[in-house]
Amino acid sequence: MYTDLKRTWAEINLDNLEYNYRRLRERIGDSCRFLGVVKADAYGHGAVQVASVLQQLGADYLAVSSLDEARELRTTGITMPILLLGHTPADQVGHLIENYITQAVSCESKALEYEAEAAKLGQKLRVHIKLDTGMSRLGFLCADGHFAGGVEAVCRSVNLPHLDAEGVFTHFALSDCAGEEARQYTIKQFELFMKVIRAVEEKGFAFRIRHCANTGAVANYPETWLDMVRPGLLLYGYGPEAAALGLKPVMQLKTVISTIKVYDEGTYISYGGTWKTTERTRIGVLPIGYEDGLFRCLSNRYSMLTTEGTAPIRGRICMDMCMIDLSGKPGVDVGDEVIVFGEGHPLDDMADAADTIPYELTCAVSKRVPRVFYRNGRVCEQELRILR
């Protein structure tokens, strides 16, 4: 669906995506595979468009969270390997095989379920074995007293005749955190990961792809790159690691000023009266609210960027709109663009104000916000997903 309604929109700069990919590819070298994480609609950037660029650029793998996400890519011309990180019910194994999707396996019981379904079809399912080395979420338990049993469970799983155990991976919990404790914890996870792999190899099985380097590890732990890296937020150019590597943000969120009113001293602004004018105040109304992904917790805590500088949010953010203080900005008028986050107004600042991470903010940009994609400096596609 297409809309030409200039309300609130997200600009996705695919040239910046290409720039980031090439910078990261130079960093890791040609001998290391590159997996682009495009789950959650590529963190709100548009999974199909991002995957298309990565495929054109020669990336080796993509990662998604669900079968539906993988199917969307397959039905839109994405042919490169896809790793499905989340759970898939065993009765969907046929769809995994049919669509050439690699399934993550996080325990022996799931391996057995997938084996049984693949056997019924007389085919093999490609899988990557997930090890829990300290994220304490998904994966074969293998730490401390679980080591011997975990290795045996992995060995039994990779030798199932209808599973093709191409890869093995783990996920770092603290690789993007500063400090010696975080560094030691990440090293401990990596050492356990390698210890399990060596133990499995000693029992006669060698994985073709070993991967564990997420965003933090790609930036901070080159010894963990192994056979493939899988940067998430780093690829999209946000966070301190991206800034340190000179990467560029891919998304800008913009809106317009729909109304301007001047209020007298002592006027409450928005729900709950959380902000009151202390003098005559010029207030601009913006057609963006928490339904668009502008978190309500940013009320009275964040500013937007106008052509005459930043303008603080006044009063509570509403479902469909919010108010900003335009006092002292006489040149800012109705219809002017306002940057919620983007060039000159980093997403990281918004994340700090909301006490969250950039991931959550880009993922939160709702489906009613049109995406406008730029390639070679020009608009190449516009998409509104509200009616999909």
C-alpha positions as CSV (number, residue, x, y, z in Angstrom):
1,M,0.0,0.0,0.0
2,Y,1.2,3.5,-0.8
3,T,0.3,6.8,0.8
4,D,1.3,10.4,-0.1
5,L,0.0,11.7,3.3
6,K,2.7,13.7,4.9
7,R,2.0,13.0,8.5
8,T,4.8,11.0,10.2
9,W,7.2,8.8,8.3
10,A,10.4,6.9,8.5
11,E,13.2,7.4,6.0
12,I,15.3,4.3,5.4
13,N,18.7,5.1,3.8
14,L,19.8,1.9,2.0
15,D,22.9,3.7,0.9
16,N,23.9,3.9,4.6
17,L,23.1,0.2,5.0
18,E,25.5,-0.6,2.1
19,Y,28.1,1.6,3.6
20,N,27.8,-0.1,7.0
21,Y,28.0,-3.5,5.4
22,R,31.1,-2.7,3.4
23,R,32.8,-1.2,6.5
24,L,32.0,-4.3,8.6
25,R,33.0,-6.7,5.8
26,E,36.4,-4.9,5.6
27,R,36.7,-5.3,9.3
28,I,36.1,-9.0,9.5
29,G,37.8,-10.0,6.2
30,D,36.7,-12.1,3.2
31,S,37.3,-15.4,4.9
32,C,34.6,-14.9,7.5
33,R,31.0,-15.2,6.6
34,F,28.5,-12.4,7.2
35,L,25.0,-13.0,8.6
36,G,22.7,-10.1,8.5
37,V,20.0,-10.1,11.3
38,V,16.7,-9.1,9.8
39,K,14.3,-10.3,12.4
40,A,11.4,-8.1,13.6
41,D,11.1,-6.6,10.1
42,A,14.9,-5.8,10.3
43,Y,14.3,-3.9,13.6
44,G,11.6,-1.8,11.9
45,H,13.7,-0.9,8.8
46,G,11.9,-3.3,6.4
47,A,13.1,-6.9,6.2
48,V,12.5,-7.4,2.5
49,Q,14.3,-4.2,1.5
50,V,17.2,-4.8,3.8
51,A,17.6,-8.4,2.8
52,S,17.5,-7.5,-0.9
53,V,20.4,-5.1,-0.4
54,L,22.4,-7.6,1.6
55,Q,21.8,-10.3,-1.0
56,Q,22.9,-8.0,-3.8
57,L,26.1,-7.1,-1.8
58,G,27.0,-10.8,-1.3
59,A,26.2,-11.4,2.4
60,D,26.2,-15.1,3.3
61,Y,23.3,-15.6,5.6
62,L,20.2,-13.9,7.1
63,A,18.6,-14.5,10.5
64,V,14.9,-14.2,11.4
65,S,12.9,-15.1,14.4
66,S,9.9,-17.0,13.0
67,L,8.7,-19.1,10.0
68,D,6.4,-16.3,8.9
69,E,9.3,-13.9,8.7
70,A,11.3,-16.4,6.7
71,R,8.4,-17.0,4.3
72,E,8.0,-13.3,3.7
73,L,11.6,-13.2,2.5
74,R,11.2,-16.3,0.3
75,T,8.1,-15.0,-1.4
76,T,9.8,-11.7,-2.3
77,G,12.8,-13.1,-4.1
78,I,15.3,-13.7,-1.3
79,T,17.1,-16.9,-2.1
80,M,20.2,-16.8,0.2
81,P,20.4,-19.0,3.3
82,I,18.1,-18.1,6.2
83,L,18.7,-19.1,9.8
84,L,15.5,-19.3,11.9
85,L,16.5,-18.4,15.5
86,G,13.2,-18.9,17.2
87,H,11.0,-21.9,17.9
88,T,9.2,-23.7,15.0
89,P,6.6,-26.4,15.8
90,A,7.7,-29.8,14.6
91,D,4.7,-30.1,12.3
92,Q,6.2,-27.2,10.2
93,V,9.4,-29.1,9.3
94,G,8.1,-29.7,5.8
95,H,7.8,-25.9,5.3
96,L,11.3,-25.4,6.6
97,I,12.7,-27.9,4.1
98,E,10.6,-26.7,1.2
99,N,11.7,-23.1,1.8
100,Y,15.4,-24.0,2.4
101,I,15.3,-22.6,5.9
102,T,17.9,-23.6,8.5
103,Q,16.4,-24.2,11.9
104,A,18.1,-23.5,15.3
105,V,17.9,-26.5,17.6
106,S,18.2,-25.6,21.3
107,C,17.9,-29.0,23.0
108,E,17.9,-32.7,22.3
109,S,14.1,-33.1,22.6
110,K,13.6,-30.6,19.8
111,A,16.2,-32.4,17.7
112,L,14.3,-35.6,18.1
113,E,11.0,-34.0,17.1
114,Y,12.5,-32.4,14.0
115,E,14.2,-35.7,13.1
116,A,10.9,-37.6,13.3
117,E,9.1,-35.2,11.0
118,A,12.0,-35.1,8.5
119,A,12.1,-38.9,8.5
120,K,8.4,-39.0,7.6
121,L,9.2,-36.8,4.6
122,G,12.3,-38.8,3.7
123,Q,14.3,-35.6,3.6
124,K,17.0,-33.8,5.7
125,L,16.5,-30.6,7.7
126,R,19.5,-28.3,7.9
127,V,20.0,-27.1,11.5
128,H,22.4,-25.1,13.7
129,I,22.9,-26.3,17.2
130,K,22.4,-23.6,19.9
131,L,24.6,-23.8,23.0
132,D,23.7,-22.0,26.3
133,T,27.0,-20.7,27.5
134,G,25.7,-18.0,29.8
135,M,22.8,-16.1,28.2
136,S,20.5,-18.4,30.3
137,R,17.8,-18.4,27.7
138,L,17.9,-21.0,24.9
139,G,20.4,-23.7,24.1
140,F,21.9,-27.0,25.2
141,L,23.0,-26.7,28.8
142,C,26.8,-27.2,28.9
143,A,28.2,-25.1,31.8
144,D,29.9,-26.6,34.8
145,G,28.1,-29.8,35.9
146,H,26.1,-29.9,32.7
147,F,29.2,-30.1,30.4
148,A,29.5,-33.9,29.9
149,G,25.8,-34.4,29.5
150,G,25.5,-31.4,27.2
151,V,28.3,-32.7,24.9
152,E,26.6,-36.1,24.8
153,A,23.2,-34.6,24.0
154,V,24.8,-32.5,21.2
155,C,26.6,-35.6,19.8
156,R,23.4,-37.6,19.7
157,S,21.5,-34.7,18.0
158,V,24.1,-34.0,15.3
159,N,24.2,-37.7,14.4
160,L,20.5,-38.0,13.7
161,P,20.3,-39.2,10.1
162,H,17.7,-36.7,8.9
163,L,19.3,-33.6,10.4
164,D,22.1,-31.8,8.6
165,A,23.9,-30.1,11.5
166,E,25.7,-27.4,9.5
167,G,26.5,-25.0,12.3
168,V,26.8,-24.4,16.0
169,F,26.3,-21.1,17.8
170,T,25.9,-19.3,21.1
171,H,24.9,-15.8,22.1
172,F,26.9,-13.4,24.3
173,A,25.1,-11.6,27.1
174,L,27.6,-8.9,28.0
175,S,29.7,-8.3,24.9
176,D,28.4,-4.8,24.4
177,C,28.9,-3.9,28.1
178,A,31.9,-2.0,29.4
179,G,34.1,-3.0,32.3
180,E,36.3,-5.9,33.3
181,E,33.5,-8.0,34.7
182,A,31.7,-8.0,31.4
183,R,34.9,-8.7,29.5
184,Q,35.7,-11.7,31.7
185,Y,32.1,-13.0,31.4
186,T,32.3,-12.8,27.6
187,I,35.6,-14.5,27.5
188,K,34.3,-17.3,29.8
189,Q,31.3,-17.8,27.4
190,F,33.6,-18.0,24.4
191,E,36.0,-20.4,26.1
192,L,33.1,-22.7,27.0
193,F,31.7,-22.5,23.5
194,M,35.0,-23.6,22.0
195,K,35.5,-26.3,24.7
196,V,32.2,-27.9,23.7
197,I,33.0,-27.7,20.0
198,R,36.4,-29.4,20.6
199,A,34.7,-32.1,22.7
200,V,32.2,-32.8,19.9
201,E,35.0,-32.9,17.4
202,E,36.9,-35.4,19.5
203,K,33.9,-37.7,19.2
204,G,34.1,-37.5,15.5
205,F,31.8,-34.6,14.4
206,A,33.0,-31.3,12.9
207,F,30.6,-28.3,12.4
208,R,31.0,-26.4,9.1
209,I,30.0,-23.1,10.6
210,R,30.8,-21.8,14.1
211,H,29.4,-18.4,15.0
212,C,29.0,-16.4,18.2
213,A,29.9,-12.8,17.4
214,N,26.9,-10.5,17.9
215,T,27.1,-6.7,17.7
216,G,29.2,-6.3,20.8
217,A,31.6,-9.0,19.8
218,V,32.0,-7.8,16.2
219,A,33.1,-4.5,17.7
220,N,35.1,-5.6,20.7
221,Y,36.2,-9.2,20.5
222,P,37.8,-10.1,17.1
223,E,39.0,-13.5,18.5
224,T,35.3,-14.6,18.5
225,W,34.6,-14.0,14.8
226,L,35.4,-17.7,13.8
227,D,33.5,-18.7,10.7
228,M,30.7,-16.2,10.7
229,V,29.6,-13.0,12.5
230,R,26.1,-11.8,13.0
231,P,25.8,-8.1,13.8
232,G,22.4,-6.8,14.7
233,L,22.1,-3.2,15.7
234,L,25.6,-2.5,14.5
235,L,24.6,-3.1,10.9
236,Y,22.0,-0.4,11.2
237,G,24.4,2.1,12.6
238,Y,23.2,2.8,16.2
239,G,24.9,2.5,19.6
240,P,28.3,3.4,20.8
241,E,30.0,0.6,19.0
242,A,28.6,1.8,15.7
243,A,29.8,5.4,16.4
244,A,33.3,4.1,17.3
245,L,33.5,2.3,14.0
246,G,32.2,5.3,12.0
247,L,29.0,3.6,10.9
248,K,25.9,5.6,9.7
249,P,22.3,5.4,11.0
250,V,20.0,3.9,8.5
251,M,16.6,5.2,9.8
252,Q,15.3,8.8,10.4
253,L,11.9,9.3,11.9
254,K,10.2,12.6,10.9
255,T,7.0,14.4,11.4
256,V,5.5,17.8,10.6
257,I,4.0,20.7,12.6
258,S,0.2,20.5,12.1
259,T,-0.9,23.4,14.3
260,I,0.7,26.2,16.3
261,K,-1.0,28.0,19.2
262,V,0.1,30.6,21.7
263,Y,-0.9,30.1,25.3
264,D,-0.9,32.5,28.2
265,E,1.0,32.0,31.4
266,G,-0.5,29.3,33.7
267,T,-2.0,27.1,31.0
268,Y,-1.8,23.3,31.5
269,I,-0.6,21.4,28.4
270,S,-2.1,17.9,27.7
271,Y,-3.4,15.1,29.9
272,G,-2.9,15.2,33.6
273,G,-1.5,18.8,33.7
274,T,2.1,17.6,34.0
275,W,3.4,20.8,32.4
276,K,2.2,24.3,32.9
277,T,3.3,27.4,31.0
278,T,5.2,30.0,33.0
279,E,4.9,32.7,30.4
280,R,3.3,33.2,27.0
281,T,4.3,30.1,25.2
282,R,4.3,29.1,21.5
283,I,3.2,25.5,21.3
284,G,3.4,23.3,18.2
285,V,1.2,20.2,17.8
286,L,2.8,17.2,16.0
287,P,0.9,14.3,14.5
288,I,3.0,11.6,16.2
289,G,2.2,9.8,19.5
290,Y,2.7,6.5,21.3
291,E,0.7,4.6,18.7
292,D,3.4,5.6,16.2
293,G,6.1,4.4,18.5
294,L,6.9,7.6,20.4
295,F,7.0,6.3,24.0
296,R,4.8,8.0,26.5
297,C,7.7,8.0,29.0
298,L,9.4,10.6,26.9
299,S,6.8,13.2,27.9
300,N,8.6,16.3,29.3
301,R,12.0,14.4,28.9
302,Y,12.9,14.6,25.2
303,S,13.2,17.2,22.4
304,M,12.6,17.2,18.7
305,L,14.9,18.9,16.2
306,T,13.5,21.8,14.2
307,T,15.2,24.0,11.6
308,E,15.9,26.4,14.5
309,G,17.2,23.9,17.0
310,T,15.7,21.5,19.5
311,A,12.2,22.0,20.9
312,P,11.3,20.2,24.1
313,I,8.2,18.0,24.4
314,R,5.6,19.7,26.7
315,G,3.0,17.7,28.5
316,R,2.1,14.1,28.1
317,I,2.5,12.4,24.8
318,C,-0.9,11.4,23.4
319,M,-1.9,8.4,21.3
320,D,-1.8,10.3,18.0
321,M,0.0,13.5,18.8
322,C,2.3,15.5,21.1
323,M,3.2,19.1,21.8
324,I,6.6,20.9,21.5
325,D,7.7,24.3,22.8
326,L,8.5,26.6,19.9
327,S,9.0,29.7,22.0
328,G,12.0,31.6,20.6
329,K,11.7,29.9,17.2
330,P,9.7,32.4,15.1
331,G,10.8,30.9,11.8
332,V,9.4,27.5,12.5
333,D,5.9,27.3,11.0
334,V,3.0,25.0,10.3
335,G,4.0,22.3,7.7
336,D,7.7,22.4,8.6
337,E,9.4,19.0,9.0
338,V,10.6,18.0,12.5
339,I,13.2,15.3,13.1
340,V,12.2,12.9,15.9
341,F,15.5,11.1,15.6
342,G,18.0,11.1,12.7
343,E,20.6,13.3,11.2
344,G,21.8,15.7,13.8
345,H,19.6,14.2,16.4
346,P,20.9,10.7,17.3
347,L,18.6,7.9,18.2
348,D,21.0,7.1,21.1
349,D,19.9,10.3,22.8
350,M,16.3,9.2,22.6
351,A,17.2,5.8,24.0
352,D,19.0,7.5,26.9
353,A,15.9,9.7,27.6
354,A,13.6,6.7,27.6
355,D,16.1,4.6,29.6
356,T,16.0,1.9,27.0
357,I,18.1,0.7,24.0
358,P,17.9,1.8,20.3
359,Y,16.7,-1.7,19.3
360,E,13.4,-1.1,21.2
361,L,12.8,2.3,19.6
362,T,13.3,1.3,16.0
363,C,11.2,-1.9,16.5
364,A,8.5,0.3,18.1
365,V,8.0,2.5,15.0
366,S,4.5,1.2,14.2
367,K,3.1,-0.2,11.0
368,R,1.0,2.9,10.4
369,V,4.2,4.9,9.9
370,P,5.1,4.8,6.2
371,R,8.6,3.7,5.3
372,V,10.3,5.8,2.5
373,F,13.3,3.9,1.1
374,Y,16.3,5.8,-0.4
375,R,18.8,4.2,-2.8
376,N,21.5,6.0,-4.7
377,G,20.4,9.2,-3.0
378,R,16.8,9.0,-4.3
379,V,13.5,7.6,-3.3
380,C,13.3,4.0,-4.6
381,E,10.2,2.7,-2.8
382,Q,7.5,3.7,-0.4
383,E,5.6,1.3,1.8
384,L,2.7,1.5,4.2
385,R,2.1,-1.7,6.0
386,I,-1.1,-0.8,8.0
387,L,-3.4,-2.9,5.8
388,R,-1.2,-5.9,5.3
